[in-house]
Amino acid sequence: MNRAIVFIFGIFISTITWGQNKSEIAIIPQPVKVEQKSGFFSLPQNITIHAAGITELKQTVTYLEKRLSVPTGKKVSVSANAPAALIKLELNKTADASLGNEGYRLSVTPKNIIIKANKPAGIFYGVQTLMQLFPKEIESGEKISGVTWKTPCVEITDYPRFGWRGLMFDVSRHFFTKQEVKAYIDQMAKYKFNLLHLHLTDDEGWRIEIKSLPKLTQIGAWRAYRVGQFGTFPPPTPDEPRDYGGFYTHEDIKELVQYAKDRFVNIMPEVDVPGHSLAAIAAYPELSCSDGVKNIGVSSGESIKDWSTHTAIYDDNLCPSNEKVYDFLDKVMTEIAALFPFEYIHVGGDETFKTFWKSSEAITALMQKENLKTYEEVQGYFEKKLEKIVESKGKKFMGWDEILEGGIGPTAAVMSWRGAHDGVVGAGATANISGGEVAAKSGHYVVMSPTEYAYLDYMQSDRIMEPHVYASLRLSKAYSFNPMPSSLTGEEQKFVLGAQGNLWTEQVFTFRQAQYMTWPRAFAIAEDTWSPVENKNWDDFVRRTEAQFERFDIEEVKYAPSMYDPDFIVSKSSDGELKIELKNEVNGLDTYYSFDNSYPDRFYPKYNQPLSVPKFATQLKVITYRSKKPIGRMISMPISELKSRVK
């Protein structure tokens, strides 16, 4: 073999090795730059962590020490002066402008690991990336034997695309314990989310202690117990116990805020007003325009609004013409502001059906006095007064995009949930522009959270496989989200703070279901908000998501395998014959099916073209395979259901 052939063969072997090593790297969110090197770093029996500026890095060091010692059983020691340490955490003496406040550089060589950043947050995020380089067993909460504890050698430069990378957790519709909220924080911090939006109040429960208004939790935090389909339950009987619920004390909130802070997560509270306020009105009926006459108490999941006509059946709105309402809100915001150090307080403002305002003499008098032409302007009047209350507590005001409809104060920020297909009324909006775009073009800061990309309560698979809610959101759709609208100019883009996913919990009864609904779609939101848009690749994201599934299996975190479920696309041919197209979200899968009520495996017919339904068939069963192994769930689809979907 001559030298040229040897040289070419060497390059070929090197390329294969690099490719094999590269496949081991499955980081979410995808870093800005990953440079693969040859070799591995292996953990010795005794691990030394050197942390320069150890006081500032104390929480991260404690976190890293636990993550390394528990599953490996190895001894970990920490030193502020150990230049020969195996793992070094270093704050830059001279700031690296490219990294900002949350970026980092991670270097892994066969001899050591070095993480450098401008700020402690960057060191923490570098540690999260490092953990994803170790074998999946690093996620274990107990010692695991027989694992080779090594990481591939890499050079990583990384920093976020947006400063606001959030998840909203609705703890009002169902109460989740302090420990469950902590577990949610733990998971989101691993994927570099930095904002937990707690939806603390709604029609179904008031979840935060307000000491100056004790009835809010004595009455407003409890309702009748129901299991089933939210929105279809009957109202509680007068003698039915209202003992389902709970709330967070001041001490609970302080503990959660500190727990989140230690993981570089801010908590933003939301008190949803003037609508969605049945829990508050149950405690203090005088706060509504109907003075409690149309109040049924805290909602237990019964229908309280007619969504087809946007008419309220029961009055769940605070009354803008009642000065007692503003005294009430002043007390609430005083205590909220003292508990949460984050700069914003979210005040809701969404889905305020004005039914009972329209029949209120007091509202009519207010409109005449203040020259208000529409009921949207009545809400605008309310929002501006509330904005002043919030600002008087040293906080910034944020609301859902409906607050735009009646006009908002100059410093209000908007959380945009209605996408461009919904449109926004008023404030210069059109049917083709979202509330977020309106806000940014008007010089207001905005967080993008559109339903069609970021609503984690939506069904992830076919509706026969999921608790039924209003719409579906597949993983690929969430991954296609670009929080920065193309319609914005460079100057307007500065007003887009970032984005978040929202988990509403009407149909989420347990924390395990909350995990199932969050992951893996929150992986997509993490990457949408952190990673460069030009780095996005769906097939590679699927590969990395599957690696995270294995880690979740070790950690016993529940997730949805819905990306392996096909979509059912139904049509009729010109002669009236039913046609079924099966479309897989993940590439490279084989789909097998049956019409005879038996359960198909890979020896059954494989789908390769639209299916015709046999004349007397009642069920279509399908399952997906990869490499001769089942990977998807068995789906049993009634033919009657498919027929009902034909338009």
HELIX and SHEET records of a PDB file:
HELIX    1   1 ARG A    3  GLU A   24  1                                  22    
HELIX    2   2 LYS A   58  THR A   72  1                                  15    
HELIX    3   3 PRO A  120  LEU A  133  1                                  14    
HELIX    4   4 LYS A  136  GLU A  139  5                                   4    
HELIX    5   5 LYS A  178  LYS A  190  1                                  13    
HELIX    6   6 LYS A  215  GLN A  218  1                                   4    
HELIX    7   7 HIS A  250  LYS A  261  1                                  12    
HELIX    8   8 LEU A  278  ALA A  283  1                                   6    
HELIX    9   9 PRO A  285  LEU A  287  5                                   3    
HELIX   10  10 GLU A  323  LEU A  339  1                                  17    
HELIX   11  11 THR A  355  LYS A  358  1                                   4    
HELIX   12  12 GLU A  361  GLU A  370  1                                  10    
HELIX   13  13 TYR A  375  SER A  392  1                                  18    
HELIX   14  14 ASP A  401  LEU A  404  5                                   4    
HELIX   15  15 GLY A  435  LYS A  441  1                                   7    
HELIX   16  16 THR A  451  ALA A  454  1                                   4    
HELIX   17  17 ARG A  463  MET A  465  5                                   3    
HELIX   18  18 LEU A  475  TYR A  479  1                                   5    
HELIX   19  19 GLY A  490  GLN A  493  1                                   4    
HELIX   20  20 PHE A  511  THR A  518  1                                   8    
HELIX   21  21 ARG A  521  TRP A  530  1                                  10    
HELIX   22  22 VAL A  533  ASN A  535  5                                   3    
HELIX   23  23 TRP A  538  GLU A  555  1                                  18    
HELIX   24  24 SER A  562  TYR A  564  5                                   3    
HELIX   25  25 ILE A  639  SER A  644  1                                   6    
SHEET    1   A 7 LYS A  33  SER A  42  0                                        
SHEET    2   A 7 LYS A 150  ASP A 158 -1                                        
SHEET    3   A 7 TYR A 104  VAL A 108 -1                                        
SHEET    4   A 7 ILE A 113  ALA A 117 -1                                        
SHEET    5   A 7 ILE A  87  LEU A  91  1                                        
SHEET    6   A 7 ASN A  46  ALA A  51  1                                        
SHEET    7   A 7 LYS A  75  SER A  79  1                                        
SHEET    1   B 9 TRP A 164  ASP A 170  0                                        
SHEET    2   B 9 LEU A 195  HIS A 199  1                                        
SHEET    3   B 9 ASN A 266  VAL A 273  1                                        
SHEET    4   B 9 TYR A 344  GLY A 348  1                                        
SHEET    5   B 9 LYS A 396  TRP A 400  1                                        
SHEET    6   B 9 ALA A 413  SER A 416  1                                        
SHEET    7   B 9 VAL A 446  MET A 448  1                                        
SHEET    8   B 9 VAL A 496  LEU A 503  1                                        
SHEET    9   B 9 TRP A 164  ASP A 170  1                                        
SHEET    1   C 2 THR A 201  ASP A 202  0                                        
SHEET    2   C 2 GLY A 205  TRP A 206 -1                                        
SHEET    1   D 2 TRP A 222  ARG A 223  0                                        
SHEET    2   D 2 TYR A 244  GLY A 245 -1                                        
SHEET    1   E 2 LYS A 305  ASP A 306  0                                        
SHEET    2   E 2 THR A 311  ALA A 312 -1                                        
SHEET    1   F 3 ASP A 567  LYS A 572  0                                        
SHEET    2   F 3 LEU A 578  LYS A 583 -1                                        
SHEET    3   F 3 LEU A 611  SER A 612 -1                                        
SHEET    1   G 3 ASP A 590  SER A 594  0                                        
SHEET    2   G 3 GLN A 619  ARG A 626 -1                                        
SHEET    3   G 3 LYS A 629  PRO A 630 -1                                        
SHEET    1   H 3 ASP A 590  SER A 594  0                                        
SHEET    2   H 3 GLN A 619  ARG A 626 -1                                        
SHEET    3   H 3 ILE A 635  PRO A 638 -1                                        
END                                                                             
